[in-house]
Amino acid sequence: MLFPILFWISIPASLICSVIGVLKNNYWLVLGGAALLFPLSYYFNGSPNFYGYGLFMPVFQVISAAAVRKGNKLWAWLFLLPAFLLVFWFIFVAVFNQFS
C-alpha cells in the first residue's frame, strides 16, 4: 500500500524539484528530480510502448542539471520538456481512462 502512495507523490515532486533547481541555478535539485522520476521511468520501461526507452527519462534531467551547472537555462528548460510531456501524458491517460 505504501509503494503506490510514494509512486504518485514522486511524480509531481520530481517536476517541482527540477523547476526549483533550474530557477535557483541549483543543479543538485534537478538531479534529485531525476532520482524521483526514476520509478515512473522504470514503470514505463516495462510497458510494450516504451520498452527500452523508458529509462532515458532521468537521463534528460541529468543533462538538464549539467546545463544548469554550466549556466545555460535555455538548454536546461529544453531538456526538462520531455519529462513534463511524459508526466502530463501519463496523468491524462490515468485520469481519463477511469471515465471511459
Secondary structure, 3 states (H helix, E strand, C coil): CHHHHHHHHHHHHHHHHHHHHHHCCCHHHHHHHHHHHHHHHHHHHCCCCCCCCHHHHHHHHHHHHHHHHHCCHHHHHHHHHHHHHHHHHHHHHHHHHHCC
